[in-house]
């Protein structure tokens, strides 16, 4: 089974995306058990903080936000950070995404962050956009 780490921006965007949009598709792929989502406590904390921003609170009820965080906690594989990433990415929070993926032996990092996407790969982990990951998932089901 495919193992992927979704950056916080993908999870947050997917929480408000209408059916059919790319981020909703990649969230649905995880929820439908087409892949294993690898995450960590620091990424869940970042997701919680992100969903408290006005953009999301104007689109989601408090209960919907809590339900989404609960879904991540219950359905994702939460790994302990064992990999040390020596300031590889341009932002410290991106290093945490890399560390999570490496610690959980993910094959993909799915991110909307262009700086992280520009890396293309870290060790044996491919770094892809949600659009590119959608194509990967569709090609696996053919």
C-alpha positions in Angstrom: 0.0 0.0 0.0 1.2 3.5 -0.7 2.4 5.5 2.3 2.1 9.3 2.1 2.6 12.2 4.3 0.2 15.1 3.6 1.5 18.5 4.4 -0.8 20.6 6.7 -1.8 22.8 3.7 -3.2 19.7 1.9 -5.1 18.4 4.9 -6.5 21.9 5.8 -7.5 22.6 2.2 -9.0 19.2 1.8 -11.2 19.8 4.9 -13.1 22.6 3.0 -12.7 21.5 -0.7 -15.9 20.6 -2.5 -16.2 17.0 -3.8 -14.3 16.5 -7.1 -11.6 19.0 -6.4 -8.1 17.7 -6.2 -7.5 18.1 -2.5 -10.9 16.5 -1.7 -9.8 13.6 -4.0 -6.6 13.0 -2.1 -8.3 13.2 1.2 -11.0 10.8 0.0 -8.3 8.4 -1.2 -6.9 8.2 2.3 -10.4 8.0 4.0 -11.3 5.2 1.5 -8.1 3.3 2.5 -6.4 3.6 -0.9 -3.3 4.7 1.0 -1.8 5.0 4.4 -1.5 8.5 5.7 1.6 9.0 7.8 1.6 12.0 10.2 3.1 13.1 13.5 1.9 14.9 16.6 3.7 18.2 15.5 1.8 18.1 12.2 -1.5 17.5 13.9 -0.9 20.4 16.2 -0.1 22.6 13.2 -3.3 21.4 11.5 -5.3 22.2 14.6 -3.8 25.8 14.7 -4.4 26.2 11.0 -8.1 25.2 11.2 -8.6 27.8 13.9 -7.8 30.6 11.4 -10.7 32.7 10.3 -10.6 31.3 6.7 -11.5 27.9 8.1 -13.7 28.9 11.0 -15.9 30.9 8.5 -16.3 27.7 6.4 -16.4 25.0 9.1 -18.3 24.7 12.4 -16.4 24.0 15.6 -17.8 20.4 15.5 -16.6 19.9 11.9 -13.1 21.1 12.8 -13.1 18.8 15.8 -14.4 15.9 13.7 -11.7 16.4 11.1 -8.9 16.4 13.7 -10.5 13.3 15.3 -10.5 11.6 11.9 -6.8 12.4 11.4 -6.0 11.1 14.9 -8.0 7.9 14.5 -7.3 7.0 10.9 -3.8 8.2 10.2 -0.6 6.4 11.3 0.9 8.8 13.9 4.7 8.2 14.0 7.3 9.3 16.5 9.8 11.6 14.9 13.0 9.6 14.7 14.7 11.2 11.7 16.8 14.3 12.3 16.5 16.8 9.4 19.3 19.3 9.5 17.5 22.4 8.1 17.1 21.0 4.6 14.0 23.0 3.7 13.5 26.7 3.4 11.1 26.8 6.4 11.5 24.9 9.7 7.9 23.6 9.6 8.8 22.0 6.2 11.7 20.1 7.9 9.1 18.6 10.2 7.1 17.3 7.2 10.3 15.8 5.9 11.1 14.3 9.3 7.6 12.8 9.6 7.7 11.2 6.2 11.2 9.8 6.8 10.3 8.5 10.2 7.2 6.8 8.9 8.9 5.5 5.8 6.5 7.3 3.5 7.1 7.1 -0.2 5.4 10.5 -1.0 5.0 13.9 0.6 2.0 15.7 -0.8 2.2 19.4 -0.5 0.9 22.7 -1.9 4.1 24.4 -0.8 6.0 25.3 -3.9 9.3 25.6 -2.0 9.0 22.1 -0.8 7.7 20.9 -4.2 10.9 22.4 -5.8 13.0 19.9 -3.8 11.2 17.1 -5.9 12.7 14.4 -3.7 14.3 14.0 -0.3 16.3 10.8 0.1 13.9 8.2 -1.4 10.7 10.2 -0.8 9.1 11.9 -3.8 7.7 15.4 -3.1 4.6 16.1 -5.2 1.7 18.5 -5.6 -1.8 17.3 -4.9 -2.5 17.3 -8.7 0.6 15.1 -9.4 -0.4 12.7 -6.5 -4.0 12.5 -7.9 -2.5 11.2 -11.2 -0.3 8.8 -9.3 -3.3 7.4 -7.4 -5.4 7.1 -10.6 -2.6 5.3 -12.4 -2.4 2.8 -9.5 -6.1 1.9 -9.8 -6.1 1.3 -13.6 
